[in-house]
Amino acid sequence: MIIDLIPPENYKQVELMNRNTDNGSKVYTPFTLKLYDWWVLRVSNRLAWGCPTKEYLLPHFLRHLGKKHLDIGVGTGYYLTHAPESRLISLMDLNEASLSAASTRAGETKIQSKITHDVFEPYPKTLHNQFDSISMFYLLHCLPGDMSAKGCVIQNAAQALTDNGTLYGATILGDGVKHNTFGQKLMRIYNRKGIFSNTGDSEAGLTQILSEYFEDVKTTVKGTVVMFSASGKK
């Protein structure tokens, strides 16, 4: 089931507002998605960002995965392939190619809904208090603006969690970490093209915006990636 949360009468307004938002998602075409696992999850995570996928990111994903789960910024659905069949999973992304690739790869039987939505916009009330866990893996560094500007993304997601739910994920930092030569080159290219917007993103900045909406916030930095979890929504 595909759910489009943008009312038809607002399409033009939202399209104009999202031109910058789209920069981080439009790079994911059916062709680039075929290369994503190799380039991002195998090469870049290990050699550029210093946070190998299987050793750190996958365990982090599974550790906080609840029974009813929303994955935001779905990529290829790699992490979802490791989710138990008993989990009820929904997907949210601006990119239809990503939604299609992730749902196919994860297995349609696991997927409850595919939601096309801009994370900067509030969710409809039908999604409030619905999910035991929400994941954002490599989403925040692709969003436009500085870390404080991304606070509404956290606020919107918090509303979709149950009272005992957990928001968690990982993002690549630009400030307060030491990038190697490979990472520096990718950072320059990706930020120049608008694929990333994270030169000023720091662990402290992330902790601050998470703490505005959650009581219990935990962060761990590996290489230039910060893995986070937040629960006890305010």
KERO-902759 format. One line per 4 residues: number of its first residue (from 1); their letters; for each residue x, y, z of N, C-alpha, C, CB. Coordinates in steps of 0.001 Angstrom, whole numbers. Glycine has a CB too. Example, Ala and Ser with C-alpha at 12.3 -4.5 7.8 and 13.67 -1.06 7.14 Angstrom:
2
1> as> 13190,-5690,7800,12300,-4500,7800,13200,-3300,7800,11308,-4473,9046; 12850,-2250,7080,13670,-1060,7140,12900,30,7870,14084,-598,5725
This chain:
234
1> miid> 851,-1187,0,0,0,0,882,1230,0,-961,9,1221; 659,2159,-934,1419,3392,-1016,534,4539,-537,1932,3642,-2466; 1037,5298,411,293,6416,962,1012,7703,602,129,6281,2495; 321,8614,-72,885,9930,-384,280,10923,589,604,10351,-1878
5> lipp> 1110,11509,1457,609,12386,2505,523,13842,2094,1470,12269,3703; 799,14158,834,719,15532,366,-622,15739,-322,1893,15867,-592; -1502,16594,217,-2792,16842,-421,-2607,17374,-1829,-3619,17821,404; -3431,16933,-2802,-3280,17379,-4189,-3257,18886,-4342,-4385,16823,-5021
9> enyk> -4076,19621,-3569,-4128,21066,-3728,-2840,21748,-3286,-5290,21623,-2953; -1971,21019,-2565,-725,21604,-2063,508,21129,-2813,-567,21289,-608; 336,20364,-3889,1481,19801,-4604,2479,20868,-5030,1007,19035,-5819; 2004,21954,-5655,2922,22967,-6172,3665,23647,-5039,2169,24004,-7004
13> qvel> 2964,23963,-3971,3598,24620,-2832,4676,23742,-2224,2560,24979,-1777; 4385,22457,-2024,5344,21550,-1422,6513,21294,-2352,4675,20244,-1051; 6234,21221,-3660,7311,20996,-4617,8320,22128,-4564,6752,20852,-6033; 7838,23374,-4479,8749,24509,-4404,9556,24482,-3121,7981,25815,-4506
17> mnrn> 8901,24168,-2035,9566,24145,-732,10629,23062,-674,8547,23935,382; 10419,21964,-1406,11269,20794,-1252,12395,20689,-2270,10440,19581,-1329; 12644,21727,-3035,13701,21612,-4034,15032,21254,-3393,13834,22911,-4817; 15366,21895,-2264,16604,21572,-1570,16504,20228,-860,16952,22667,-573
21> tdng> 15339,19931,-297,15153,18655,382,15378,17510,-583,13754,18565,997; 14930,17692,-1817,15052,16637,-2811,16492,16325,-3187,14291,17013,-4037; 17414,17283,-2990,18796,17072,-3416,19412,15837,-2768,19633,18295,-3088; 19037,15576,-1524,19608,14431,-832,18982,13117,-1203,19495,14620,615
25> skvy> 17797,13158,-1842,17100,11909,-2158,17083,11590,-3648,15688,11974,-1649; 17151,12641,-4488,16996,12395,-5919,18189,11650,-6514,16797,13706,-6649; 19312,11615,-5795,20483,10880,-6284,20209,9381,-6370,21687,11136,-5374; 19188,8912,-5616,18898,7483,-5583,17941,7094,-6705,18308,7091,-4226
29> tpft> 18525,6744,-7836,17784,6247,-8989,17864,4722,-8987,18345,6843,-10327; 17040,4054,-9810,17164,2587,-9883,18589,2120,-10164,16243,2046,-10956; 19354,2909,-10949,20734,2518,-11256,21638,2695,-10041,21275,3339,-12435; 21599,3882,-9412,22491,4121,-8276,22141,3226,-7090,22429,5587,-7856
33> lkly> 20880,2868,-6954,20494,1979,-5863,21140,605,-6004,18978,1836,-5810; 21414,196,-7235,22091,-1083,-7455,23535,-1042,-6955,22061,-1448,-8942; 24105,155,-6915,25488,319,-6460,25576,692,-4986,26183,1376,-7290; 24448,1034,-4375,24434,1603,-3037,25099,699,-2000,23017,1888,-2625
37> dwwv> 24704,-553,-1954,25243,-1452,-937,26754,-1580,-1051,24596,-2826,-1049; 27229,-1711,-2278,28673,-1856,-2479,29401,-565,-2112,28980,-2240,-3940; 28930,574,-2635,29663,1821,-2459,29505,2404,-1053,29202,2832,-3483; 28281,2446,-554,28033,3075,739,28275,2109,1897,26609,3606,795
41> lrvs> 27610,958,1854,27639,54,3000,28943,-725,3123,26495,-906,2911; 29618,-983,2001,30871,-1737,2065,32099,-835,1975,30914,-2766,952; 32179,-10,934,33387,786,713,33430,2020,1623,33469,1217,-753; 32431,2895,1494,32482,4178,2205,32417,4015,3723,31343,5066,1744
45> nrla> 31526,3167,4205,31406,3020,5654,32702,2551,6303,30297,2049,5984; 33387,1650,5640,34633,1118,6211,35821,2042,5956,34927,-264,5635; 35980,2498,4713,37204,3198,4338,37129,4712,4484,37549,2865,2937; 35940,5300,4313,35818,6754,4419,35338,7192,5795,34870,7275,3360
49> wgcp> 34302,6518,6306,33678,6982,7551,34151,6209,8774,32177,6876,7443; 34842,5090,8582,35403,4350,9704,34373,3686,10591,36227,5253,10523; 33230,3299,10009,32166,2659,10780,31600,1499,9962,31041,3684,11151; 32267,347,9972,31843,-791,9159,30398,-1205,9439,32764,-1969,9402
53> tkey> 29675,-1482,8389,28236,-1734,8480,27899,-2939,9346,27664,-1933,7103; 28460,-4084,9037,28084,-5315,9735,28534,-5328,11183,28659,-6508,9023; 29650,-4675,11476,30190,-4685,12830,29482,-3700,13758,31662,-4374,12792; 28976,-2590,13209,28431,-1543,14072,26997,-1139,13718,29317,-334,14007
57> llph> 26761,-788,12473,25459,-230,12113,24339,-1265,12123,25539,404,10754; 24582,-2439,11588,23544,-3478,11589,23171,-3905,13009,24016,-4695,10789; 24129,-4175,13903,23746,-4498,15286,22959,-3368,15956,24990,-4807,16110; 23327,-2133,15662,22611,-987,16225,21162,-973,15723,23328,341,15853
61> flrh> 20973,-1272,14454,19620,-1317,13886,18776,-2387,14569,19680,-1580,12372; 19312,-3574,14702,18547,-4690,15260,18311,-4533,16753,19262,-5997,14993; 19227,-3885,17457,19123,-3744,18908,17885,-2961,19323,20361,-3066,19453; 17494,-2000,18520,16391,-1121,18901,15117,-1368,18091,16814,316,18743
65> lgkk> 15111,-2372,17261,13978,-2648,16379,12778,-3150,17177,14369,-3675,15309; 11659,-2417,17097,10446,-2804,17798,9534,-3647,16928,9710,-1580,18276; 8415,-4063,17504,7479,-4919,16774,6837,-4174,15614,6399,-5449,17713; 6389,-2937,15878,5790,-2111,14828,6762,-979,14533,4372,-1557,15253
69> hldi> 7344,-1009,13350,8520,-186,13055,8302,675,11817,9752,-1071,12861; 8836,1917,11874,8845,2816,10725,10291,3119,10356,8059,4130,11028; 10655,2828,9115,12005,3113,8619,11921,4345,7723,12609,1880,7839; 12680,5393,8056,12637,6655,7317,13958,6859,6590,12344,7851,8267
73> gvgt> 13877,7120,5277,15085,7219,4463,15598,5823,4196,16170,8085,5157; 14895,5073,3356,14995,3607,3358,16168,3036,2567,13741,3036,2818; 16786,3835,1698,17896,3295,909,17476,2100,78,19042,2903,1815; 18215,1017,214,17901,-203,-537,17130,-1220,292,19174,-836,-1049
77> gyyl> 16913,-921,1578,16249,-1886,2445,17184,-2911,3035,15180,-2580,1697; 18499,-2646,2975,19482,-3616,3466,19207,-4027,4912,20888,-3038,3354; 19033,-3050,5786,18851,-3370,7214,17571,-4170,7436,18816,-2078,8059; 16552,-3868,6654,15264,-4542,6830,15310,-6018,6469,14215,-3859,5998
81> thap> 16263,-6403,5636,16364,-7822,5264,16739,-8686,6462,17398,-8007,4145; 17288,-8064,7485,17703,-8795,8682,16639,-8766,9776,19000,-8219,9215; 15532,-8066,9527,14463,-7985,10524,13680,-9289,10570,13520,-6808,10215; 13310,-9743,11757,12502,-10965,11871,11165,-10821,11142,12255,-11305,13350
85> esrl> 10636,-11920,10684,9374,-11904,9952,8222,-11382,10803,9050,-13296,9449; 8348,-11472,12109,7268,-11052,13000,7110,-9536,13081,7507,-11602,14377; 8098,-8778,12581,8026,-7325,12659,7070,-6762,11604,9420,-6717,12487; 6330,-5737,11994,5405,-5046,11096,6065,-3735,10690,3999,-4798,11778
89> islm> 6464,-3621,9425,7329,-2534,8987,6618,-1611,8015,8585,-3087,8348; 6773,-316,8240,6327,704,7300,7545,1475,6805,5287,1662,7959; 7452,1997,5591,8560,2720,4977,8139,4151,4681,9029,2015,3687; 9060,5095,4892,8802,6491,4553,9992,7075,3816,8498,7315,5816
93> dlne> 9708,7714,2675,10764,8309,1874,10121,9266,872,11611,7212,1148; 10908,10219,375,10442,11071,-717,10633,10401,-2068,11171,12405,-695; 11543,9441,-2117,11959,8841,-3376,11203,7539,-3643,13466,8584,-3368; 10420,7529,-4719,9624,6347,-5054,10509,5158,-5419,8674,6661,-6207
97> asls> 11662,5421,-6056,12567,4338,-6424,13095,3640,-5180,13730,4870,-7271; 13420,4416,-4156,13900,3832,-2897,12805,3026,-2211,14407,4933,-1955; 11593,3561,-2185,10480,2833,-1571,10248,1500,-2263,9203,3671,-1614; 10305,1515,-3580,10083,291,-4345,11206,-708,-4121,9956,608,-5830
101> aast> 12458,-236,-4168,13604,-1128,-4001,13626,-1736,-2607,14910,-378,-4266; 13372,-906,-1591,13425,-1385,-207,12325,-2394,85,13318,-215,760; 11117,-2122,-392,10011,-3042,-118,10208,-4373,-827,8683,-2420,-542; 10738,-4322,-2040,10987,-5560,-2781,12079,-6376,-2104,11378,-5253,-4237
105> rage> 13133,-5710,-1713,14250,-6428,-1116,13915,-6969,270,15459,-5524,-1035; 13221,-6173,1070,12880,-6617,2422,11852,-7738,2407,12356,-5451,3241; 11049,-7755,1366,9987,-8755,1259,8642,-8112,1510,10217,-9910,2243; 7787,-8154,511,6501,-7468,596,5661,-7940,1782,5727,-7670,-686
109> tkiq> 5879,-9161,2228,5078,-9671,3343,5385,-8935,4642,5321,-11164,3527; 6574,-8349,4748,6948,-7602,5944,6398,-6175,5939,8455,-7568,6075; 6130,-5648,4756,5832,-4233,4609,4339,-3963,4760,6322,-3728,3261; 4013,-3142,5745,2626,-2769,5993,2189,-1595,5112,2434,-2416,7463
113> skit> 3063,-624,4911,2725,535,4092,3989,1206,3584,1872,1534,4887; 3849,1902,2449,4917,2705,1871,4415,4138,1806,5343,2177,451; 5101,5020,2511,4602,6376,2717,5510,7385,2027,4496,6692,4217; 4970,8140,1082,5701,9217,430,5471,10491,1217,5261,9388,-1054
117> hdvf> 6536,11003,1826,6342,12157,2713,7645,12920,2902,5794,11706,4077; 7521,14241,3040,8651,15107,3368,8783,15155,4882,8465,16544,2771; 9921,14728,5398,10091,14614,6849,10073,15959,7565,11382,13908,7152; 10226,17064,6832,10135,18383,7447,8685,18784,7736,10787,19418,6547
121> epyp> 7742,18057,7130,6328,18358,7306,5711,17480,8394,5578,18170,5987; 4780,18014,9189,4125,17201,10222,3423,15988,9615,3115,18050,11007; 3390,14915,10382,2681,13721,9947,1188,13895,10228,3236,12455,10658; 338,13248,9449,-1097,13283,9756,-1368,12555,11066,-1922,12649,8608
125> ktlh> -2464,12874,11701,-2772,12305,13006,-2939,10788,12968,-4022,12935,13550; -3233,10256,11795,-3376,8804,11686,-2067,8075,11960,-3886,8434,10308; -937,8787,11869,363,8173,12145,872,8477,13548,1376,8640,11130; 175,9299,14287,631,9643,15634,480,8450,16578,-155,10852,16176
129> nqfd> 1499,8273,17438,1473,7232,18486,1286,5827,17923,361,7523,19479; 1874,5565,16779,1643,4290,16099,2796,3304,16173,1333,4546,14683; 4031,3777,16342,5190,2907,16126,5997,2688,17409,6090,3499,15048; 6436,1442,17585,7284,1092,18722,8725,1542,18495,7240,-419,18974
133> sism> 9110,1681,17242,10462,2140,16921,10440,2842,15571,11470,954,16910; 11325,3821,15440,11514,4541,14181,13008,4654,13935,10834,5959,14214; 13450,4295,12747,14878,4366,12419,15146,5429,11361,15385,3001,11930; 16273,6111,11529,16777,7096,10567,18252,6815,10336,16557,8566,11076
137> fyll> 18553,5942,9399,19934,5601,9116,20403,6380,7894,20093,4081,8895; 21385,7250,8130,21978,8079,7082,20946,8991,6432,22631,7201,6024; 20008,9471,7224,19014,10435,6754,19428,11864,7082,17649,10135,7369; 19784,12131,8333,19975,13506,8786,21067,14240,8018,20301,13515,10251
141> hclp> 22155,13566,7687,23226,14281,6980,22866,14604,5533,24498,13462,7009; 21779,14024,5038,21317,14313,3679,20283,15437,3641,20730,13061,3057; 19819,15875,4805,18784,16905,4859,19397,18294,4820,17931,16743,6117; 18751,19256,4169,19305,20609,4066,19272,21348,5396,18544,21405,3023
145> gdms> 20194,22281,5542,20245,23101,6742,21213,22565,7772,18883,23210,7345; 21421,23366,8833,22295,22923,9913,21518,22007,10849,22877,24133,10688; 22184,21522,11891,21552,20536,12764,20312,21099,13453,22545,20049,13805; 20362,22369,13855,19200,22949,14530,17989,23017,13611,19533,24340,15046
149> akgc> 18232,23209,12313,17131,23272,11347,16459,21914,11159,17640,23784,10003; 17161,20860,11563,16625,19507,11416,15835,19066,12647,17756,18525,11152; 15706,19975,13620,14988,19640,14839,13539,19265,14594,15050,20784,15789; 12891,19934,13625,11490,19615,13348,11336,18202,12813,10906,20611,12355
153> viqn> 12377,17676,12182,12340,16293,11687,12255,15328,12871,13596,15980,10815; 13016,15623,13919,12969,14816,15134,11615,14969,15822,14106,15216,16094; 11124,16187,15896,9830,16444,16531,8706,15688,15820,9530,17951,16538; 8702,15729,14492,7661,15044,13725,7708,13538,13947,7807,15356,12237
157> aaqa> 8909,12993,13972,9055,11552,14190,8609,11164,15593,10508,11119,13962; 8927,11990,16572,8555,11693,17957,7046,11535,18098,9056,12797,18895; 6289,12334,17372,4841,12252,17445,4301,10920,16951,4229,13368,16655; 5057,10261,16084,4603,8987,15533,4948,7801,16425,5203,8779,14167
161> ltdn> 5735,8031,17479,6124,6957,18387,5079,6745,19479,7483,7262,19014; 4990,5517,19945,4226,5247,21155,4964,5854,22346,4008,3716,21353; 4319,5900,23501,4944,6505,24679,6243,5795,25065,3974,6482,25856; 6316,4494,24807,7516,3717,25135,8417,3479,23926,7117,2388,25734
165> gtly> 8140,4182,22830,8875,3943,21595,10270,4557,21587,8095,4478,20441; 11079,4111,20634,12470,4566,20502,12745,5071,19095,13446,3433,20851; 13323,6255,19015,13844,6791,17767,15339,6532,17750,13525,8318,17612; 15855,5985,16669,17284,5683,16623,17793,5731,15197,17568,4310,17238
169> gati> 19112,5730,15068,19695,5783,13737,21169,6095,13774,18986,6800,12901; 21658,6631,12653,23072,6979,12526,23206,8070,11483,23933,5736,12146; 24185,8949,11684,24420,10021,10729,25909,10359,10702,23578,11273,11084; 26377,10813,9568,27785,11176,9394,27988,12615,9852,28231,11001,7911
173> lgdg> 28997,12833,10682,29278,14145,11248,30301,14911,10407,29779,14000,12681; 30188,16233,10479,31170,17075,9809,32017,17873,10774,30485,18004,8868; 31547,18003,12020,32225,18830,13014,32510,17996,14262,31370,20078,13370; 33702,18169,14822,34062,17460,16035,34624,16073,15802,32885,17360,16909
177> vkhn> 34854,15715,14557,35455,14422,14207,36583,14677,13208,34383,13430,13611; 37461,13703,13071,38597,13837,12147,38381,12927,10946,39943,13494,12858; 38142,13522,9801,37947,12756,8571,39304,12412,7950,37073,13552,7563; 39424,11197,7434,40627,10840,6699,40572,11465,5301,40781,9295,6611
181> tfgq> 41617,11245,4513,41706,11875,3195,40541,11486,2301,43013,11503,2522; 40186,10209,2319,39069,9718,1512,37766,10378,1959,38956,8177,1615; 37551,10414,3268,36338,11018,3804,36250,12505,3508,36265,10793,5289; 37376,13211,3611,37395,14641,3314,36987,14911,1865,38787,15219,3585
185> klmr> 37483,14070,978,37163,14258,-445,35678,14025,-696,38005,13307,-1323; 35135,12952,-118,33711,12684,-297,32857,13780,329,33349,11331,307; 33268,14259,1501,32523,15337,2153,32455,16575,1261,33167,15693,3500; 33577,16947,661,33590,18119,-212,32666,17936,-1406,35005,18405,-692
189> iynr> 32751,16781,-2029,31936,16525,-3223,30459,16487,-2874,32350,15205,-3886; 30112,15722,-1848,28702,15534,-1505,28059,16817,-1002,28561,14448,-456; 28792,17601,-212,28230,18863,279,28108,19889,-840,29093,19427,1409; 29053,19893,-1770,28983,20814,-2891,27789,20513,-3790,30268,20756,-3695
193> kgif> 27492,19235,-3958,26374,18833,-4812,25031,18876,-4084,26615,17438,-5348; 25042,19082,-2782,23803,19108,-2028,23297,17741,-1627,22766,19793,-2812; 24093,16699,-1871,23721,15352,-1437,23817,15275,80,24628,14276,-2102; 24863,15867,643,25019,16019,2085,24816,17501,2445,26431,15507,2556
197> sntg> 24437,17732,3678,24455,19083,4250,24833,18912,5720,23046,19832,4081; 26107,18634,5964,26519,18211,7304,27867,18746,7762,26556,16739,7356; 28370,19778,7112,29692,20267,7499,29716,20768,8946,30130,21384,6557; 28589,21281,9441,28535,21771,10805,27845,20833,11770,27856,23074,10832
201> dsea> 27462,19651,11316,26764,18690,12177,27730,18092,13192,26114,17572,11332; 27348,18130,14461,28192,17607,15530,27393,16685,16432,28803,18749,16346; 28113,15892,17214,27451,15024,18193,26691,15865,19214,28482,14115,18906; 27297,16960,19657,26647,17830,20637,25372,18445,20080,27600,18930,21081
205> gltq> 25408,18853,18805,24227,19432,18176,23098,18429,18051,24577,19976,16814; 23451,17197,17702,22443,16141,17608,21849,15841,18977,23050,14867,17004; 22700,15729,19978,22227,15460,21335,21267,16544,21809,23409,15349,22299; 21573,17776,21461,20724,18890,21881,19326,18790,21293,21354,20210,21481
209> ilse> 19221,18527,19984,17880,18492,19390,17117,17240,19819,17973,18549,17858; 17816,16136,20046,17139,14941,20546,16621,15165,21964,18088,13733,20513; 17407,15873,22765,17032,16112,24161,15845,17055,24299,18208,16673,24919; 15547,17800,23263,14380,18673,23305,13080,17876,23294,14407,19639,22133
213> yfed> 13144,16651,22759,11918,15869,22582,11936,14526,23308,11683,15634,21121; 13096,14158,23893,13216,12870,24567,13960,13027,25886,13933,11854,23667; 13589,12192,26858,14238,12201,28167,15565,11440,28164,13309,11603,29206; 15610,10319,27458,16779,9435,27488,17453,9422,26119,16373,7995,27907
217> vktt> 18583,10059,26012,19310,10169,24747,20692,9553,24902,19419,11648,24295; 21047,8679,23963,22365,8045,23980,23018,8184,22605,22255,6547,24384; 24298,8505,22607,25047,8612,21356,26392,7900,21500,25255,10100,20961; 26836,7301,20409,28151,6666,20348,28782,7008,19013,28051,5118,20540
221> vkgt> 29996,7521,19035,30694,7868,17801,31684,6765,17448,31419,9230,17939; 31603,6305,16223,32570,5356,15667,33068,5940,14360,31937,3926,15453; 34366,6226,14314,34902,6906,13144,34297,8300,13071,34613,6102,11844; 33641,8613,11962,32974,9915,11812,31455,9766,11818,33425,10601,10511
225> vvmf> 30968,8631,12285,29528,8351,12347,29073,8352,13796,29193,6993,11672; 27963,9017,14064,27364,8952,15392,26111,8089,15316,27031,10378,15934; 26075,7062,16165,24892,6217,16310,24122,6725,17522,25276,4692,16467; 22826,6863,17382,22040,7464,18454,20771,6673,18719,21692,8904,18114
229> sasg> 20254,6842,19937,18938,6318,20307,18308,7302,21268,19036,4888,20945; 16992,7421,21203,16271,8367,22054,14917,7769,22418,16097,9747,21343; 14596,7800,23688,13334,7252,24152,12785,8119,25296,13515,5780,24610; 11575,7793,25749,10937,8609,26784,10542,9962,26220,11872,8789,27992
233> kk> 9701,9966,25197,9368,11229,24536,8651,12162,25500,8499,10980,23293; 8953,13454,25346,8416,14469,26252,7021,14896,25811,9351,15688,26313
